[in-house]
Amino acid sequence: MSGGRHLAKGSQKPELPDDGVLRLYSMRFCPYAHRAHLVLDAKNIPHHTIYINLTEKPEWLTEVSPLGKVPALQLPKEEGNPSLIESLIIAEYLDEKYPEIPLFPKDPLKKAQDKILIERFNAVTSAMYKVFLGGSEAAPGALTEISTGLDIFEKELNSRGTPYFGGDKPGMLDYMIWPWCERSAMLKYLLPDKYEMDKERFGKLIAWRDLMINDPAVKVFYLDGETHAKFMKARRENVHDYNMLVNDAKRQRTC
């Protein structure tokens, strides 16, 4: 394990115990890796976490992630110690492999519809990153795109009549869109006019957001908007301070 520090080029591959426990290769600020953490924690699945410096990737990373991407999930109990990549593939695998706490709906149609909504959320994430990386120069056009995309989810939550997209508790759709919803809190730190969601337009989503913040799986890996903004501001300057949380024990999770 990396002890919360991101392993970089020239580092040795960590020696992990031969205990059959899943191994997640991650990056602390990556929203796609965040998805994998949420599913693992929601299902209470034991796992080791190895953090990766994505700017200066360790040479051995391709042994577990052929494309050099995170998240990558290594399965030591399976023959050949195979690894999975891509957040949605990992999430669906975990839901099928560990069915005790199901996250996707059991009904095939409802599952398919939720997967479509996860795909449609890409329009929101694309617009968000225009602001995250471009700042005020990307607004208000990108903010309009974000709001238009979120209208779909406000309407969907209203039609379902439940506090979460998954019903009375978070499901896969909730967890797959949460990483960007959590990061949206940095907008008020990145824009000159502190951005806040329209309470009338997005009343259901705001109530959902407030519930999600207190979900046990979310709380394990949660970072506030100011912290996310600090990392993003450095990234804009082409500085990737992956280890900015290493000395902050409250914000670190190593396994």
C-alpha positions as CSV (number, residue, x, y, z in Angstrom):
1,M,0.0,0.0,0.0
2,S,1.1,3.6,-0.6
3,G,0.1,4.9,2.8
4,G,-1.9,7.7,1.1
5,R,1.1,8.9,-1.0
6,H,0.8,8.8,-4.7
7,L,3.4,6.5,-6.2
8,A,5.3,8.0,-9.2
9,K,7.8,7.1,-11.9
10,G,10.8,5.3,-10.4
11,S,8.9,3.9,-7.4
12,Q,8.8,0.2,-6.6
13,K,5.6,-1.7,-7.0
14,P,4.1,-2.0,-3.5
15,E,4.3,-5.4,-1.8
16,L,0.8,-6.3,-0.7
17,P,-0.1,-9.2,1.6
18,D,-1.2,-12.4,0.0
19,D,-4.7,-12.1,1.6
20,G,-7.0,-12.3,-1.4
21,V,-8.2,-8.7,-0.7
22,L,-9.1,-6.6,-3.7
23,R,-6.6,-4.0,-4.8
24,L,-7.8,-0.6,-6.0
25,Y,-5.3,1.6,-8.0
26,S,-6.6,5.1,-7.5
27,M,-5.9,8.8,-7.5
28,R,-7.3,10.8,-4.6
29,F,-8.8,13.6,-6.7
30,C,-10.0,11.6,-9.7
31,P,-13.9,11.5,-9.9
32,Y,-13.8,8.2,-11.9
33,A,-11.7,6.5,-9.2
34,H,-14.1,8.1,-6.7
35,R,-16.9,6.0,-8.2
36,A,-15.0,2.8,-7.4
37,H,-14.4,3.9,-3.8
38,L,-18.1,4.7,-3.3
39,V,-19.2,1.3,-4.5
40,L,-16.6,-0.6,-2.4
41,D,-17.6,1.4,0.7
42,A,-21.3,1.2,0.0
43,K,-21.0,-2.6,-0.1
44,N,-18.5,-2.8,2.7
45,I,-16.0,-4.7,0.6
46,P,-12.5,-4.9,2.0
47,H,-9.8,-3.5,-0.3
48,H,-6.3,-2.2,-0.4
49,T,-5.8,1.2,-2.0
50,I,-2.7,2.2,-4.0
51,Y,-2.6,5.8,-5.1
52,I,-1.0,6.7,-8.4
53,N,0.7,9.9,-9.6
54,L,-1.0,10.3,-13.0
55,T,1.5,12.8,-14.3
56,E,4.6,10.7,-13.6
57,K,3.1,7.2,-13.7
58,P,5.2,4.4,-12.2
59,E,6.6,2.1,-14.9
60,W,4.8,-1.0,-13.4
61,L,1.3,0.5,-13.6
62,T,0.6,-1.1,-17.0
63,E,1.0,-4.5,-15.4
64,V,-2.3,-3.9,-13.6
65,S,-3.8,-1.2,-15.9
66,P,-2.9,-1.8,-19.5
67,L,-3.9,1.7,-20.5
68,G,-2.2,3.3,-17.5
69,K,-5.6,4.5,-16.2
70,V,-7.3,4.7,-12.8
71,P,-9.4,3.2,-11.4
72,A,-8.0,-0.2,-11.9
73,L,-9.2,-3.1,-9.7
74,Q,-7.0,-6.1,-9.3
75,L,-8.8,-9.4,-8.4
76,P,-6.2,-11.6,-6.5
77,K,-8.7,-14.4,-5.9
78,E,-9.2,-14.9,-9.6
79,E,-6.9,-17.1,-11.7
80,G,-4.0,-15.0,-13.1
81,N,-4.8,-12.0,-10.8
82,P,-6.7,-10.1,-13.5
83,S,-7.5,-6.4,-13.4
84,L,-10.5,-4.4,-14.5
85,I,-10.4,-0.8,-15.7
86,E,-13.1,1.8,-16.4
87,S,-15.3,3.0,-13.5
88,L,-18.6,1.8,-14.9
89,I,-17.3,-1.7,-15.7
90,I,-15.8,-2.0,-12.2
91,A,-19.0,-0.8,-10.6
92,E,-21.2,-3.2,-12.4
93,Y,-18.8,-6.1,-11.8
94,L,-18.8,-5.4,-8.0
95,D,-22.6,-5.2,-8.0
96,E,-22.9,-8.6,-9.6
97,K,-20.0,-10.2,-7.6
98,Y,-21.2,-8.9,-4.2
99,P,-25.0,-9.0,-4.5
100,E,-25.6,-8.8,-0.7
101,I,-26.1,-5.0,-0.9
102,P,-27.5,-4.4,-4.4
103,L,-27.1,-1.0,-6.0
104,F,-28.5,-1.4,-9.5
105,P,-32.3,-2.2,-9.7
106,K,-33.1,-5.8,-10.1
107,D,-35.6,-5.1,-12.9
108,P,-33.7,-5.2,-16.2
109,L,-35.6,-2.3,-17.7
110,K,-35.0,-0.1,-14.7
111,K,-31.4,-1.0,-14.6
112,A,-31.1,-0.1,-18.3
113,Q,-32.8,3.2,-17.7
114,D,-30.5,4.1,-14.9
115,K,-27.5,3.2,-17.1
116,I,-28.8,5.6,-19.7
117,L,-29.1,8.4,-17.1
118,I,-25.5,7.7,-16.0
119,E,-24.5,8.2,-19.7
120,R,-26.6,11.3,-20.0
121,F,-24.8,12.9,-17.0
122,N,-21.7,13.1,-19.2
123,A,-23.1,16.3,-20.6
124,V,-23.0,17.8,-17.1
125,T,-19.5,16.6,-16.3
126,S,-18.2,18.0,-19.6
127,A,-19.7,21.4,-18.9
128,M,-18.4,21.4,-15.3
129,Y,-14.8,20.8,-16.4
130,K,-15.0,23.8,-18.8
131,V,-15.5,25.9,-15.7
132,F,-13.2,23.9,-13.4
133,L,-10.3,24.4,-15.8
134,G,-11.3,27.5,-17.7
135,G,-12.7,29.6,-14.8
136,S,-14.8,32.7,-15.5
137,E,-13.9,32.6,-19.2
138,A,-16.0,29.5,-19.6
139,A,-19.0,31.0,-17.8
140,P,-21.8,31.8,-18.2
141,G,-22.1,29.5,-21.2
142,A,-20.9,26.5,-19.4
143,L,-23.0,27.3,-16.4
144,T,-26.0,27.3,-18.7
145,E,-25.0,23.9,-20.0
146,I,-24.7,22.5,-16.5
147,S,-28.1,23.8,-15.5
148,T,-29.7,22.4,-18.7
149,G,-28.2,19.0,-18.0
150,L,-29.3,19.0,-14.3
151,D,-32.9,19.8,-15.3
152,I,-33.1,16.2,-16.6
153,F,-32.1,14.9,-13.1
154,E,-34.3,17.3,-11.2
155,K,-37.3,16.1,-13.3
156,E,-36.3,12.5,-12.9
157,L,-36.0,12.7,-9.1
158,N,-39.3,14.5,-8.9
159,S,-41.0,11.8,-11.0
160,R,-39.6,9.0,-8.9
161,G,-41.0,10.7,-5.7
162,T,-38.1,9.3,-3.6
163,P,-35.3,11.0,-1.7
164,Y,-32.6,9.2,-3.8
165,F,-32.6,8.0,-7.3
166,G,-32.2,4.5,-5.8
167,G,-35.4,4.9,-3.7
168,D,-35.1,5.2,0.1
169,K,-31.4,4.8,0.0
170,P,-28.7,5.6,-2.6
171,G,-28.3,3.2,-5.6
172,M,-25.8,3.0,-8.4
173,L,-27.1,6.0,-10.2
174,D,-26.7,8.1,-7.1
175,Y,-23.1,7.0,-6.6
176,M,-22.1,7.2,-10.2
177,I,-23.1,10.9,-10.5
178,W,-22.0,11.9,-6.9
179,P,-18.3,12.6,-7.6
180,W,-19.1,15.5,-9.8
181,C,-21.9,16.7,-7.6
182,E,-19.5,16.8,-4.7
183,R,-17.0,18.7,-6.9
184,S,-19.6,21.2,-8.0
185,A,-19.1,22.8,-4.5
186,M,-15.8,24.2,-5.7
187,L,-17.6,26.5,-8.2
188,K,-18.1,29.1,-5.5
189,Y,-14.3,29.2,-5.0
190,L,-13.4,29.2,-8.6
191,L,-15.7,31.9,-9.9
192,P,-15.7,35.6,-9.0
193,D,-19.5,35.6,-8.4
194,K,-20.0,32.8,-5.9
195,Y,-22.1,30.2,-7.7
196,E,-25.0,28.6,-6.0
197,M,-27.7,26.3,-7.4
198,D,-31.1,27.9,-8.0
199,K,-33.1,26.7,-5.0
200,E,-36.4,26.9,-6.9
201,R,-35.2,25.3,-10.0
202,F,-33.3,22.5,-8.3
203,G,-35.1,22.0,-5.0
204,K,-35.1,18.2,-5.3
205,L,-31.5,17.9,-6.2
206,I,-30.4,20.3,-3.4
207,A,-32.3,18.1,-0.9
208,W,-30.7,15.0,-2.5
209,R,-27.2,16.6,-2.3
210,D,-27.7,17.3,1.4
211,L,-28.8,13.7,2.1
212,M,-25.9,12.3,0.1
213,I,-23.3,14.2,2.1
214,N,-24.4,12.3,5.2
215,D,-24.4,8.9,3.5
216,P,-21.8,6.6,5.2
217,A,-20.2,5.6,1.9
218,V,-19.9,9.2,0.8
219,K,-18.6,10.4,4.2
220,V,-15.6,8.0,4.0
221,F,-14.1,9.7,0.9
222,Y,-15.7,13.2,1.1
223,L,-13.8,16.4,0.5
224,D,-15.3,19.8,0.8
225,G,-15.5,22.3,-2.1
226,E,-12.6,24.4,-0.8
227,T,-10.2,21.4,-0.8
228,H,-11.3,20.4,-4.3
229,A,-10.8,24.0,-5.5
230,K,-7.3,24.1,-4.1
231,F,-6.3,21.1,-6.1
232,M,-8.0,22.4,-9.2
233,K,-6.4,25.8,-9.0
234,A,-3.0,24.2,-8.8
235,R,-3.9,22.0,-11.8
236,R,-4.7,25.1,-13.8
237,E,-1.1,26.1,-13.3
238,N,0.0,22.7,-14.5
239,V,0.9,21.7,-10.9
240,H,-0.5,18.4,-9.7
241,D,-0.2,18.3,-5.9
242,Y,-1.5,14.8,-5.5
243,N,-0.1,14.5,-2.0
244,M,-1.6,17.6,-0.6
245,L,-3.7,15.5,1.9
246,V,-1.0,13.1,3.0
247,N,-0.4,14.8,6.3
248,D,-4.0,15.3,7.0
249,A,-5.0,12.1,8.7
250,K,-8.7,12.9,8.8
251,R,-8.8,13.0,5.0
252,Q,-6.7,10.0,4.2
253,R,-7.9,6.5,3.6
254,T,-5.2,3.9,2.8
255,C,-7.1,0.7,2.8
